[in-house]
Amino acid sequence: LMGMQAAIEQAMKSREILGISDPQTLAHVLTAGVQSSLNDPRLFISYEPSTLEAPQLAPTLTNLTREELLAQLQKSIHHEVLEGNVGYLRVDDLPSQEVLSELGGFLVTHMWRQLMNTSSLVLDLRDCAGGHISGIPYFISYLHPGNTVMHVDTIYDRPSNTTTEIWTLPKVLGERYSADKDVVVLTSGRTGGVAEDIAYILKQMRRGIVVGERTEGGALDLQKLRIGQSNFFLTLPVSRSLGPLGGGGQTWEGSGVLPCVGIPAEQALEKALAILTLRRALPGVVLRLQEALQDYYTLVDRVPGLLHRLASMDYSAVVSEEDLVTKLNAGLQAVSEDPRLLVRVTGPRESSSRPETGPNDPPEAAPEVPKEEAALRALVDSVFQVSVLPGNVGYLRFDRFADTSALRVLGPYVLRQVW
C-alpha cells in the first residue's frame, strides 16, 4: 500500500490524470493504474452516476419468505441422475449458512437423497461465480467421509481484521456421500470466489478430480465502496483465503485452481463421464491382473508381493488408461524386478498397414503353412536368411521359431534351401 500511495502522489504531481474531463475515461485510467501498481486485476474503479447510494447487499434471510428462498434456491441448484447411475449436481450460487440451515431438510429430502444412491458424482461449478463463505462447510462436509471434523481453510476478513477457521461439520442432515465413490468437479474460467475455494479444497483433500479450465483466480468476497461523495466506486477484495488445508500459504486467489485434467469447459462433462467410466472398470482390471499373475506368472515366489502391491496401490489420481498403465508397470516392476512383466493398452488397429514393433511387443503368430510346393519354398525363403560370408563363414538368420507341426511339413525344404 505504500507503493500505491507513492503512485497516487506521483500521478497528482504530473496532473495528467487530473486533466481528464470524461469520467468514464478517468475510471478506466484509474483502474489501469491501481491494477498495475498493486499487480491485482481484481481491483477496479467504476463511474456510476445513476447510483444514488452505495449498492446494497442482496436481501438477507429475514427479508425473504420461505417460499421466496426456496424459489431462489431451485434456480441456483440443479440435480439429476445421468446414465450409468452418475449423480449430477450443478451449483450456480452457493447459499449461505442461514439459507442452508433453514432449508437443509428440503435439500436433503428432494435433492440429496436422490444423489446418495448414485455410483459417482459430478459437481458442476462451471457457472458458479461466487456465493457465501458460510456455506463452504456444508458442501464440503457431505463429501468428507466419517463424522470426524477437519480444518479445511482459514479466512482473513480485512474490515473486521479477524481470522476465522473453517471446519467440516461433526454431523450433517441425512447421510454423507460414501468415500468409496468418485467425485468429479467441473470448472471453467468463470468459476470464481467461493466456488474456487470449494474446488481447491476438494482437490487438496484428494476427494475431487477437477476437470475443465483454470478458474478465474478471483476473491472470496468483493465489495463495492463509494469513493468520497463522488459517483466513483472502488470494487476490491475484502476477504482472503490463507491457504486451504494448511497449504503453506499457497492459495488459488490471483492464480486460479489448476484442473487435474485440462479441457475446454464445454467438453468437461463429457470428459468427466469418460473418466468415471474408466474408474468404474478399475476394480475389474485389478482383479483380472491378480488372477493372471496367480495362474501364469513363472516367478511364483514373487506373486504374493505383486498381489499385495496391486491391492495397496492408490488409484485416486488415475484419470486415463495411460495413467493406469504407467502406475501398474512402475509398481509391478518395482516388486518383481522383472522388465518382462508389462501391462499394455490394446485396442483395434487404426490402420491396415503393419505397425512397427518394439522390443517389448509380443511375437507375431506363426504364418499358416501352405500346401502348394512353390508357396512352401517361398515361406522358407521368407523365414530364413542364408548366405556364405567372406572367409567361408556361414550366416543363418531367423526371427521366429516355427512349431513342430509346421517343421514336419517344412523340414525337407529347410534341409535343401537352408541346411
Summary of the structure (lengths in Angstrom):
residues: 419
radius of gyration: 32.7
end to end distance: 90.8
largest distance: 107.9
contacts: 1135
relative contact order: 0.08
helix: 42%
strand: 18%
